[in-house]
Amino acid sequence: MNEISKSQKRKNKLVFLSKFMRYLVENAYTFTVAVMGLVHATLAVIFLIAGVDELFQFNLVSVIIYAFCFILCRLGHILPVYASIILEVTIYSVVSTYYVGLRCGTYCFLFSIIPIIIYFGSSLFKGAQRFGVVLMLILNFIMFVVLYISFFQTPPVYEVSSSIMLILVILSSFAMVFATLFYNAMYIYSSENQLNILEKKNKQLSAVAHEDALTSLLNRRGFLPVVSDLMEDPSDRFSIAFCDLDDFKRINDSYGHEAGDEVLKHVTTMIKRELPGCDICRWGGEEFVILLNGCDLATAKSKAERLRKSIESNPTDFFGKKIFVTTTIGLEESKEIYFKPEDIIKVADARMYYGKQHGKNVLIAEDYEE
C-alpha cells in the first residue's frame, strides 16, 4: 500500500511539474517581464542604499518600462517587448558599468539576455529572419568586448562599498545563471512537448490511414501488409475468411443507414468475441475479411462456422427492434501458389460469391464446378 501511495505521489508531482512548466511556456513573455521588473526594483533599492542616485533613477525608469511591457504582453504585442528587453539590458549594462565600474559585475547582464534572445527569437522569427537572432548575438558580444576594453582601466564615477559590490556581483551572476538554466529548461520542455504532440498526431493519422472509422477495424491499407508479412515465411500457416452480410441493402432500406451502422458494429463485436486474437478487416461496405493465423483449413472451417451461427442467432438491438442478419463466408488456406495477399483473398471472395448464388448464409471452403 505504501509503494502504491509513493508511486501516486510521484505521479502527482510529475503532473504538477508538467502543468507548471506548460503554464510557464504559455506565459513565458509575461513571466520574463515580471522577473525583469522585480530585478530592477531590487537594483533600485540597492543603489538607493549605496547613494548612486543616477542608477537609482535609471532602475525606476526600467521598472516603469517593464510595467508597460507587461501590459503589451497581455495585449499580445510581443515584438516591442522583445526589443525593449534587449535595448534596456544593453543600455543598463553600459550605464551601470560607467557609474560603478567593472568590478561590480553589472556587465554580466549582457550574458543574461543571450538565452532570451535565442529562446524568444526562435519563436518570433522564421526562416531567413532568424539570421537576425544571430546578428543580435554577435552585436551583444561586440558590446561586451567594447565595454570591457573601455572601462578596464577607467575608474568608476562612484566607489561603492565592498558589501554593495558583493551584492551586485552575486545578483548579476545569479541573473546570468538563472536565465541560462531557466530558458534552457523551457526550450527542452517545449521541444519534448512539441515532439509528443507530433507523435500523437502521427499515431492518429496512422490510425485514420489504417483503420475503419465506423468499426475501428483494419481497413485494406492496414490489413494487406499484415497478410503480406505472413506470406514471406512459407512455414506460417493461416487461412482467410471472406464474410459478406446477406441482404444488407434491405436493412438500410427498411430501417435506415443508422441501423445498418449498428448492425455492422454489432457484427464486429461478435467476430472479435468468436475469433479473439485474429486480425479483422472491414474490406468495404458489409464485407469483412478475417485472418486466422496458425489455422489450417479444417480448423478455420470449424471457427468460421461457429461465427456464422453466432451472427445468425444474435440479432442487433436497435431502438427496441431486433434486426436479424446472416452472413455468407468464403474460406481459403495459405498455399505456395499464392504470392500476394490479393491472390488468396480473391479465392476466398470467389467462394463467398458462390455461396451467395447458392442460398446464402453458408460457409464455402472449397471450389465447386458449375
MARVEX-644585 format. One record per residue: x, y, z of N, C-alpha, C in turn; residue in three letters. Coordinates in steps of 0.2 Angstrom, whole numbers, padded with zeros to 4 digits, always signed. Example, Ala and Ser with C-alpha at 12.3 -4.5 7.8 and 13.67 -1.06 7.14 Angstrom:
+0066-0028+0039+0062-0022+0039+0066-0016+0039ALA+0064-0011+0035+0068-0005+0036+0064+0000+0039SER
//
This chain:
+0004-0006+0000+0000+0000+0000+0004+0006+0000MET+0010+0006+0004+0014+0012+0004+0018+0013-0002ASN+0019+0007-0006+0023+0008-0013+0018+0011-0017GLU+0011+0009-0017+0006+0012-0022+0006+0020-0020ILE+0005+0021-0013+0005+0028-0011+0011+0033-0014SER+0017+0030-0013+0023+0033-0015+0023+0034-0023LYS+0021+0029-0026+0020+0030-0034+0015+0035-0036SER+0010+0035-0032+0004+0040-0034+0007+0047-0032GLN+0011+0048-0027+0013+0054-0025+0018+0057-0030LYS+0023+0052-0033+0027+0054-0038+0024+0056-0044ARG+0018+0052-0046+0015+0054-0052+0011+0061-0051LYS+0009+0062-0045+0005+0069-0044+0010+0074-0045ASN+0017+0073-0042+0022+0078-0043+0024+0079-0050LYS+0024+0074-0054+0026+0075-0061+0020+0078-0065LEU+0014+0077-0063+0009+0080-0066+0009+0088-0065VAL+0010+0089-0058+0010+0096-0056+0016+0100-0060PHE+0022+0096-0060+0028+0100-0063+0026+0101-0071LEU+0023+0096-0074+0021+0097-0081+0016+0102-0082SER+0011+0103-0078+0007+0108-0078+0010+0115-0077LYS+0014+0115-0072+0018+0121-0070+0022+0124-0076PHE+0026+0119-0079+0030+0120-0085+0026+0123-0091MET+0020+0120-0092+0016+0122-0098+0014+0129-0096ARG+0012+0130-0090+0010+0137-0089+0015+0142-0090TYR+0022+0140-0088+0027+0145-0089+0028+0146-0097LEU+0028+0140-0100+0029+0141-0108+0024+0145-0111VAL+0018+0144-0109+0012+0148-0112+0012+0156-0110GLU+0015+0157-0104+0016+0164-0101+0023+0166-0101ASN+0027+0164-0105+0035+0165-0105+0036+0172-0105ALA+0033+0176-0110+0035+0183-0110+0033+0187-0104TYR+0026+0186-0102+0024+0189-0096+0028+0188-0090THR+0030+0181-0089+0035+0179-0083+0041+0183-0084PHE+0044+0183-0090+0051+0186-0091+0050+0194-0089THR+0045+0197-0091+0045+0204-0090+0044+0205-0082VAL+0040+0201-0079+0039+0202-0072+0045+0201-0068ALA+0049+0196-0070+0055+0195-0067+0060+0201-0068VAL+0060+0203-0074+0065+0209-0075+0063+0215-0071MET+0056+0216-0071+0054+0222-0067+0056+0221-0059GLY+0056+0215-0057+0057+0213-0050+0065+0214-0049LEU+0069+0212-0054+0076+0213-0053+0078+0220-0053VAL+0075+0224-0057+0077+0231-0057+0074+0235-0051HIS+0068+0233-0048+0066+0236-0042+0071+0234-0036ALA+0074+0228-0036+0079+0226-0031+0085+0231-0032THR+0087+0231-0039+0093+0236-0040+0092+0243-0038LEU+0086+0245-0039+0084+0252-0037+0085+0253-0029ALA+0083+0248-0026+0084+0248-0018+0091+0248-0017VAL+0095+0244-0020+0102+0243-0019+0106+0250-0020ILE+0104+0253-0026+0108+0259-0027+0106+0265-0023PHE+0099+0265-0021+0097+0270-0016+0101+0269-0010LEU+0102+0263-0007+0106+0262-0001+0113+0264-0002ILE+0116+0263-0008+0123+0264-0010+0124+0272-0011ALA+0119+0275-0012+0119+0283-0014+0121+0284-0021GLY+0120+0280-0026+0121+0281-0033+0114+0283-0036VAL+0113+0289-0035+0106+0292-0037+0105+0291-0044ASP+0110+0292-0049+0108+0291-0056+0106+0284-0058GLU+0109+0279-0055+0107+0272-0056+0100+0270-0052LEU+0099+0273-0047+0093+0273-0043+0087+0275-0048PHE+0088+0281-0051+0083+0284-0055+0082+0279-0062GLN+0088+0277-0064+0088+0273-0070+0084+0267-0069PHE+0085+0263-0063+0081+0257-0062+0074+0258-0061ASN+0072+0264-0058+0065+0266-0058+0062+0267-0064LEU+0065+0270-0069+0063+0270-0076+0062+0263-0079VAL+0067+0259-0078+0067+0252-0080+0061+0249-0078SER+0059+0250-0071+0053+0246-0068+0047+0249-0072VAL+0046+0255-0074+0041+0258-0077+0040+0255-0084ILE+0046+0254-0087+0046+0251-0094+0044+0244-0094ILE+0046+0240-0089+0043+0233-0089+0036+0233-0087TYR+0034+0238-0083+0026+0238-0082+0022+0239-0088ALA+0025+0244-0093+0022+0244-0099+0022+0238-0104PHE+0028+0235-0103+0029+0229-0107+0025+0223-0104CYS+0023+0223-0098+0018+0218-0095+0012+0219-0098PHE+0010+0225-0099+0003+0227-0102+0003+0225-0110ILE+0009+0226-0113+0009+0224-0120+0009+0217-0121LEU+0012+0213-0116+0012+0206-0116+0004+0203-0116CYS+0001+0206-0111-0006+0204-0110-0011+0206-0117ARG-0008+0211-0120-0012+0213-0126-0009+0209-0132LEU-0004+0205-0132-0001+0201-0137+0004+0205-0142GLY+0006+0210-0140+0011+0214-0144+0018+0212-0141HIS+0021+0206-0144+0027+0203-0141+0033+0206-0144ILE+0033+0208-0150+0039+0211-0154+0042+0217-0150LEU+0038+0222-0149+0040+0228-0145+0043+0226-0138PRO+0040+0221-0135+0043+0219-0128+0050+0215-0129VAL+0051+0211-0134+0057+0208-0136+0062+0213-0137TYR+0061+0218-0141+0066+0224-0142+0067+0228-0136ALA+0062+0229-0132+0063+0233-0126+0068+0230-0121SER+0067+0223-0120+0071+0219-0116+0078+0220-0118ILE+0080+0219-0124+0087+0219-0127+0090+0226-0126ILE+0086+0231-0128+0089+0238-0128+0090+0240-0120LEU+0085+0238-0116+0085+0241-0109+0091+0237-0106GLU+0092+0231-0106+0098+0227-0103+0104+0230-0106VAL+0105+0231-0112+0111+0233-0115+0113+0240-0113THR+0108+0245-0113+0109+0251-0110+0111+0251-0103ILE+0107+0247-0099+0109+0247-0092+0116+0244-0090TYR+0118+0239-0094+0125+0237-0093+0130+0242-0094SER+0129+0246-0100+0134+0251-0101+0134+0257-0096VAL+0128+0259-0094+0127+0265-0089+0129+0263-0082VAL+0127+0257-0080+0129+0254-0073+0137+0253-0073SER+0140+0251-0078+0147+0250-0078+0151+0256-0078THR+0148+0261-0081+0151+0268-0081+0151+0271-0074TYR+0145+0270-0071+0145+0273-0064+0148+0269-0058TYR+0148+0262-0059+0151+0259-0053+0157+0254-0055VAL+0158+0254-0061+0164+0250-0064+0163+0243-0065GLY+0168+0240-0068+0168+0233-0070+0168+0228-0064LEU+0171+0230-0058+0171+0226-0053+0165+0224-0050ARG+0160+0228-0051+0153+0226-0048+0149+0221-0053CYS+0152+0219-0058+0149+0214-0062+0143+0215-0066GLY+0141+0222-0066+0134+0223-0069+0134+0221-0077THR+0140+0221-0080+0140+0220-0087+0138+0212-0088TYR+0138+0208-0083+0136+0201-0084+0128+0201-0086CYS+0125+0206-0085+0118+0206-0088+0117+0205-0095PHE+0123+0207-0099+0123+0206-0106+0123+0199-0108LEU+0126+0195-0103+0125+0187-0104+0119+0184-0102PHE+0115+0188-0098+0109+0185-0095+0103+0185-0101SER+0104+0190-0106+0099+0191-0111+0101+0186-0117ILE+0106+0183-0117+0108+0178-0123+0103+0173-0123ILE+0101+0169-0118+0095+0164-0119+0089+0167-0121PRO+0087+0173-0118+0081+0177-0120+0081+0178-0128ILE+0087+0181-0130+0087+0182-0137+0086+0176-0141ILE+0089+0170-0139+0088+0164-0143+0081+0161-0142ILE+0079+0161-0136+0073+0157-0135+0067+0161-0138TYR+0066+0167-0137+0061+0171-0140+0062+0173-0147PHE+0068+0174-0149+0069+0175-0156+0067+0169-0160GLY+0068+0163-0158+0067+0157-0162+0059+0156-0163SER+0055+0159-0159+0048+0159-0159+0045+0165-0163SER+0048+0170-0162+0046+0176-0166+0048+0177-0173LEU+0054+0174-0175+0056+0174-0182+0056+0168-0185PHE+0055+0167-0191+0055+0161-0195+0060+0162-0201LYS+0062+0156-0204+0066+0156-0210+0072+0161-0209GLY+0073+0165-0215+0079+0169-0215+0079+0174-0210ALA+0073+0176-0207+0073+0181-0202+0077+0179-0196GLN+0078+0173-0195+0082+0170-0189+0089+0172-0189ARG+0092+0174-0195+0098+0177-0195+0099+0183-0191PHE+0093+0187-0190+0093+0192-0186+0095+0191-0179GLY+0093+0185-0176+0095+0182-0170+0102+0182-0169VAL+0105+0179-0174+0112+0178-0174+0116+0184-0174VAL+0113+0189-0178+0116+0196-0178+0116+0199-0171LEU+0110+0198-0168+0110+0201-0161+0114+0198-0156MET+0116+0192-0157+0121+0188-0153+0128+0191-0154LEU+0129+0192-0160+0136+0195-0162+0137+0202-0159ILE+0131+0206-0160+0132+0213-0158+0132+0213-0150LEU+0129+0208-0147+0129+0208-0139+0136+0206-0137ASN+0140+0202-0141+0147+0200-0139+0151+0206-0140PHE+0150+0209-0146+0154+0215-0148+0153+0221-0142ILE+0147+0222-0140+0146+0226-0135+0150+0225-0128MET+0150+0218-0127+0153+0216-0121+0161+0218-0121PHE+0164+0216-0127+0171+0217-0128+0172+0225-0128VAL+0168+0229-0131+0169+0236-0131+0169+0239-0124VAL+0164+0236-0121+0163+0239-0114+0168+0237-0109LEU+0171+0231-0110+0176+0228-0106+0183+0232-0107TYR+0184+0233-0113+0190+0237-0115+0190+0244-0113ILE+0184+0247-0114+0183+0254-0112+0184+0256-0105SER+0182+0251-0101+0182+0253-0094+0187+0249-0090PHE+0191+0245-0093+0196+0241-0090+0200+0245-0085PHE+0202+0250-0087+0207+0255-0083+0204+0261-0081GLN+0197+0262-0083+0194+0268-0081+0191+0268-0074THR+0192+0273-0070+0189+0272-0063+0182+0274-0063PRO+0178+0271-0059+0171+0272-0059+0169+0279-0056PRO+0163+0281-0058+0161+0288-0055+0160+0287-0048VAL+0157+0281-0046+0156+0280-0038+0160+0274-0036TYR+0163+0275-0030+0167+0269-0027+0162+0267-0022GLU+0158+0261-0023+0154+0258-0019+0157+0254-0013VAL+0154+0253-0008+0157+0249-0003+0158+0241-0005SER+0162+0238-0002+0163+0231-0004+0157+0226-0003SER+0153+0228+0002+0147+0224+0003+0142+0225-0003SER+0141+0231-0005+0137+0233-0010+0140+0230-0017ILE+0146+0230-0018+0149+0227-0023+0148+0219-0023MET+0149+0216-0018+0147+0209-0017+0140+0207-0019LEU+0136+0211-0017+0128+0210-0018+0127+0211-0025ILE+0130+0216-0029+0129+0217-0036+0132+0211-0040LEU+0138+0209-0038+0141+0203-0042+0137+0197-0041VAL+0134+0196-0035+0130+0190-0034+0124+0190-0038ILE+0121+0196-0038+0114+0197-0041+0115+0196-0049LEU+0120+0200-0051+0121+0199-0059+0123+0192-0061SER+0127+0189-0057+0129+0182-0058+0123+0177-0058SER+0119+0178-0053+0113+0174-0052+0108+0175-0058PHE+0107+0182-0060+0103+0183-0066+0106+0179-0072ALA+0112+0179-0073+0115+0176-0079+0114+0168-0078MET+0116+0165-0073+0115+0158-0072+0108+0156-0072VAL+0103+0160-0069+0096+0158-0069+0093+0159-0076PHE+0095+0164-0080+0092+0164-0086+0095+0158-0091ALA+0101+0156-0090+0104+0151-0094+0100+0144-0092THR+0099+0143-0086+0096+0137-0084+0088+0137-0085LEU+0085+0142-0084+0078+0143-0085+0076+0142-0092PHE+0079+0146-0096+0077+0146-0103+0079+0140-0107TYR+0084+0137-0105+0086+0130-0107+0081+0125-0105ASN+0079+0125-0099+0074+0121-0097+0067+0122-0101ALA+0065+0128-0102+0059+0130-0106+0060+0127-0113MET+0066+0128-0116+0067+0125-0123+0066+0118-0123TYR+0070+0114-0118+0069+0107-0118+0062+0105-0117ILE+0058+0108-0112+0051+0106-0111+0047+0107-0118TYR+0048+0113-0121+0044+0115-0127+0046+0110-0132SER+0052+0108-0133+0054+0103-0139+0051+0097-0137SER+0051+0094-0131+0049+0087-0130+0041+0088-0130GLU+0038+0093-0128+0031+0093-0129+0028+0094-0136ASN+0032+0097-0140+0030+0098-0147+0031+0091-0150GLN+0037+0087-0148+0038+0081-0151+0033+0076-0149LEU+0030+0076-0143+0025+0072-0140+0018+0073-0144ASN+0017+0080-0146+0011+0081-0149+0011+0079-0156ILE+0017+0079-0159+0018+0077-0166+0018+0069-0167LEU+0020+0066-0162+0020+0059-0161+0013+0056-0160GLU+0009+0060-0156+0002+0059-0155-0002+0060-0162LYS-0001+0065-0165-0004+0067-0171-0002+0061-0177LYS+0004+0059-0177+0006+0054-0182+0002+0048-0180ASN+0002+0046-0174-0002+0040-0172-0009+0040-0174LYS-0012+0046-0173-0019+0047-0175-0020+0047-0183GLN-0015+0050-0186-0015+0050-0194-0014+0043-0196LEU-0010+0039-0193-0009+0032-0194-0015+0028-0193SER-0018+0029-0188-0024+0026-0186-0030+0027-0191ALA-0030+0033-0193-0035+0035-0198-0034+0032-0205VAL-0027+0031-0207-0025+0029-0213-0026+0021-0213ALA-0026+0018-0207-0026+0010-0207-0032+0007-0204HIS-0036+0012-0201-0042+0009-0198-0048+0012-0201GLU-0054+0008-0200-0060+0009-0202-0063+0014-0197ASP-0066+0020-0199-0069+0024-0194-0075+0022-0190ALA-0079+0018-0193-0085+0016-0190-0084+0010-0185LEU-0080+0005-0187-0079-0001-0183-0072-0001-0179THR-0068+0003-0181-0061+0003-0178-0057-0003-0180SER-0060-0007-0185-0056-0012-0188-0051-0010-0193LEU-0046-0014-0195-0041-0013-0200-0045-0011-0207LEU-0043-0007-0211-0045-0006-0217-0040-0010-0222ASN-0041-0010-0229-0037-0013-0233-0030-0011-0232ARG-0029-0005-0232-0022-0002-0231-0018-0005-0225ARG-0022-0006-0220-0019-0009-0214-0018-0016-0214GLY-0023-0019-0217-0024-0027-0217-0019-0030-0222PHE-0018-0028-0228-0014-0031-0233-0007-0032-0231LEU-0004-0027-0227+0003-0028-0225+0004-0034-0220PRO-0001-0035-0216-0001-0040-0211-0001-0047-0214VAL-0005-0048-0219-0005-0054-0223+0001-0055-0227VAL+0004-0049-0230+0010-0050-0234+0016-0052-0229SER+0016-0050-0223+0022-0052-0219+0021-0059-0217ASP+0015-0062-0216+0015-0069-0215+0017-0073-0221LEU+0015-0071-0227+0017-0074-0233+0024-0075-0235MET+0028-0071-0232+0035-0071-0233+0038-0077-0230GLU+0035-0080-0225+0038-0086-0222+0033-0092-0224ASP+0035-0096-0229+0030-0102-0231+0028-0106-0225PRO+0032-0107-0220+0030-0111-0214+0024-0109-0210SER+0023-0102-0211+0017-0099-0207+0011-0101-0210ASP+0007-0105-0206+0000-0107-0209-0005-0102-0207ARG-0010-0101-0211-0015-0096-0210-0021-0098-0215PHE-0027-0095-0213-0032-0095-0218-0036-0089-0218SER-0039-0087-0223-0043-0081-0224-0050-0083-0225ILE-0054-0079-0221-0061-0080-0221-0064-0073-0224ALA-0068-0074-0230-0071-0068-0233-0079-0068-0231PHE-0081-0063-0227-0088-0063-0225-0092-0057-0228CYS-0098-0059-0230-0102-0054-0233-0109-0054-0230ASP-0112-0049-0227-0118-0049-0224-0123-0050-0229LEU-0128-0054-0228-0133-0056-0233-0139-0050-0233ASP-0141-0048-0239-0146-0044-0240-0146-0037-0235ASP-0140-0035-0235-0138-0029-0231-0142-0023-0233PHE-0143-0022-0240-0146-0016-0243-0153-0016-0240LYS-0156-0022-0239-0163-0022-0236-0164-0019-0229ARG-0158-0020-0225-0158-0017-0219-0158-0010-0219ILE-0154-0007-0223-0153+0000-0224-0160+0003-0227ASN-0163+0000-0231-0169+0002-0234-0175+0002-0229ASP-0175-0004-0225-0180-0005-0221-0180-0001-0214SER-0174+0000-0212-0173+0003-0205-0169+0009-0205TYR-0165+0011-0211-0161+0017-0211-0154+0015-0211GLY-0150+0020-0213-0142+0019-0213-0139+0018-0206HIS-0143+0022-0201-0140+0022-0194-0141+0015-0191GLU-0147+0011-0193-0147+0005-0191-0142+0000-0194ALA-0141+0001-0201-0136-0003-0204-0129-0002-0201GLY-0127+0004-0198-0121+0005-0195-0121+0001-0188ASP-0127+0001-0185-0127-0003-0178-0126-0010-0180GLU-0129-0012-0185-0128-0020-0187-0120-0021-0188VAL-0117-0017-0192-0110-0018-0193-0106-0018-0187LEU-0107-0013-0182-0104-0013-0176-0105-0019-0172LYS-0112-0021-0172-0113-0027-0168-0110-0034-0171HIS-0110-0034-0178-0106-0040-0181-0099-0040-0179VAL-0096-0034-0179-0089-0033-0177-0088-0036-0170THR-0092-0034-0166-0091-0036-0159-0092-0044-0158THR-0096-0047-0162-0097-0054-0162-0091-0058-0165MET-0088-0055-0171-0082-0058-0174-0076-0057-0169ILE-0075-0052-0165-0070-0051-0160-0071-0056-0155LYS-0077-0057-0153-0079-0062-0147-0078-0069-0149ARG-0080-0071-0155-0079-0078-0158-0072-0080-0160GLU-0068-0075-0163-0062-0076-0165-0057-0071-0162LEU-0056-0072-0155-0051-0067-0152-0044-0068-0155PRO-0040-0062-0155-0033-0063-0157-0032-0063-0165GLY-0038-0063-0169-0037-0063-0176-0037-0056-0179CYS-0034-0055-0184-0034-0048-0187-0040-0048-0192ASP-0044-0043-0191-0050-0042-0194-0050-0036-0198ILE-0053-0036-0204-0053-0030-0209-0060-0029-0211CYS-0062-0023-0211-0068-0021-0215-0066-0019-0222ARG-0067-0024-0226-0065-0024-0233-0068-0018-0237TRP-0075-0017-0235-0079-0012-0239-0086-0014-0238GLY-0090-0008-0236-0097-0009-0236-0099-0014-0230GLY-0102-0020-0232-0104-0025-0227-0099-0031-0228GLU-0093-0030-0230-0089-0036-0231-0083-0036-0226GLU-0082-0041-0223-0076-0042-0218-0072-0048-0220PHE-0065-0046-0220-0060-0051-0221-0056-0053-0215VAL-0056-0059-0213-0053-0061-0207-0047-0066-0208ILE-0041-0064-0204-0035-0068-0205-0035-0073-0199LEU-0035-0079-0200-0035-0084-0195-0028-0087-0194LEU-0024-0084-0191-0017-0086-0191-0016-0092-0187ASN-0011-0097-0190-0010-0103-0187-0015-0108-0188GLY-0020-0107-0192-0026-0111-0193-0025-0114-0200CYS-0026-0121-0201-0026-0124-0207-0034-0124-0209ASP-0035-0127-0215-0042-0126-0217-0047-0129-0213LEU-0046-0135-0210-0051-0138-0206-0052-0134-0200ALA-0047-0132-0196-0048-0128-0190-0051-0122-0192THR-0049-0118-0197-0053-0112-0199-0060-0113-0201ALA-0062-0119-0204-0068-0120-0206-0073-0121-0199LYS-0070-0124-0194-0074-0125-0188-0075-0118-0185SER-0070-0114-0185-0071-0107-0181-0076-0103-0185LYS-0075-0103-0192-0079-0099-0196-0086-0101-0196ALA-0088-0107-0195-0094-0110-0195-0098-0108-0188GLU-0094-0108-0183-0096-0106-0177-0098-0098-0177ARG-0094-0094-0180-0095-0087-0181-0102-0086-0185LEU-0102-0090-0191-0108-0089-0195-0115-0090-0191ARG-0115-0096-0187-0121-0097-0182-0122-0092-0177LYS-0116-0089-0174-0117-0084-0169-0120-0078-0172SER-0118-0076-0178-0121-0070-0181-0128-0071-0183ILE-0130-0077-0185-0137-0079-0187-0141-0078-0181GLU-0139-0081-0175-0143-0081-0169-0143-0075-0164SER-0139-0070-0166-0138-0064-0161-0140-0058-0165ASN-0147-0056-0164-0149-0050-0168-0146-0044-0165PRO-0147-0038-0169-0144-0032-0167-0150-0028-0163THR-0150-0026-0157-0155-0022-0154-0154-0014-0157ASP-0160-0012-0160-0160-0005-0162-0166-0002-0160PHE-0166+0002-0155-0172+0006-0153-0178+0001-0152PHE-0177-0004-0148-0182-0009-0146-0183-0014-0152GLY-0180-0013-0158-0182-0018-0163-0176-0023-0163LYS-0177-0029-0165-0172-0034-0166-0171-0035-0173LYS-0165-0034-0176-0163-0034-0183-0159-0040-0184ILE-0162-0046-0187-0158-0052-0189-0154-0051-0195PHE-0148-0054-0195-0144-0054-0201-0140-0060-0202VAL-0139-0062-0208-0135-0068-0209-0129-0066-0213THR-0124-0071-0213-0118-0070-0217-0116-0076-0221THR-0113-0074-0227-0110-0080-0231-0103-0079-0231THR-0099-0085-0230-0092-0085-0229-0088-0089-0234ILE-0083-0086-0237-0079-0090-0241-0072-0091-0238GLY-0069-0097-0238-0063-0098-0234-0058-0101-0239LEU-0052-0099-0237-0046-0102-0241-0040-0102-0236GLU-0036-0107-0237-0030-0108-0233-0024-0106-0237GLU-0018-0104-0234-0012-0102-0237-0009-0108-0241SER-0007-0106-0247-0003-0111-0251+0003-0108-0254LYS+0007-0112-0257+0013-0109-0260+0012-0106-0267GLU+0006-0108-0269+0004-0105-0276+0002-0098-0275ILE+0001-0095-0269-0001-0088-0268+0005-0084-0267TYR+0006-0079-0270+0012-0075-0269+0010-0068-0266PHE+0004-0066-0267+0002-0059-0264-0005-0060-0260LYS-0006-0056-0255-0012-0056-0251-0018-0056-0255PRO-0018-0052-0261-0024-0052-0265-0026-0059-0268GLU-0021-0063-0269-0022-0069-0273-0026-0074-0268ASP-0025-0075-0262-0028-0079-0258-0035-0076-0256ILE-0035-0069-0255-0042-0066-0254-0046-0066-0259ILE-0044-0066-0266-0048-0067-0272-0051-0074-0272LYS-0048-0079-0270-0051-0086-0270-0056-0086-0264VAL-0055-0083-0258-0060-0083-0253-0066-0079-0255ALA-0065-0074-0259-0070-0069-0261-0075-0073-0266ASP-0071-0077-0271-0075-0081-0276-0079-0086-0273ALA-0077-0089-0267-0081-0094-0264-0087-0091-0260ARG-0085-0085-0257-0091-0082-0254-0096-0080-0259MET-0094-0078-0265-0099-0076-0270-0103-0082-0273TYR-0100-0088-0273-0103-0094-0275-0108-0096-0270TYR-0107-0095-0263-0112-0096-0258-0117-0091-0259GLY-0116-0085-0261-0122-0080-0262-0126-0083-0267LYS-0123-0086-0272-0128-0088-0278-0131-0095-0276GLN-0129-0098-0271-0132-0104-0269-0135-0105-0262HIS-0139-0100-0261-0143-0100-0255-0142-0095-0249GLY-0136-0092-0249-0133-0088-0244-0133-0091-0237LYS-0130-0087-0232-0130-0090-0225-0126-0097-0225ASN-0121-0097-0229-0117-0104-0229-0110-0102-0229VAL-0106-0107-0227-0099-0107-0227-0096-0111-0233LEU-0092-0108-0237-0089-0112-0243-0082-0112-0242ILE-0079-0118-0242-0072-0119-0240-0068-0123-0246ALA-0072-0124-0252-0069-0127-0257-0072-0125-0264GLU-0069-0126-0269-0072-0124-0276-0076-0130-0278ASP-0082-0127-0282-0087-0132-0285-0087-0130-0292TYR-0088-0135-0296-0089-0134-0303-0096-0133-0305GLU-0098-0128-0309-0105-0127-0311-0107-0133-0315GLU
//
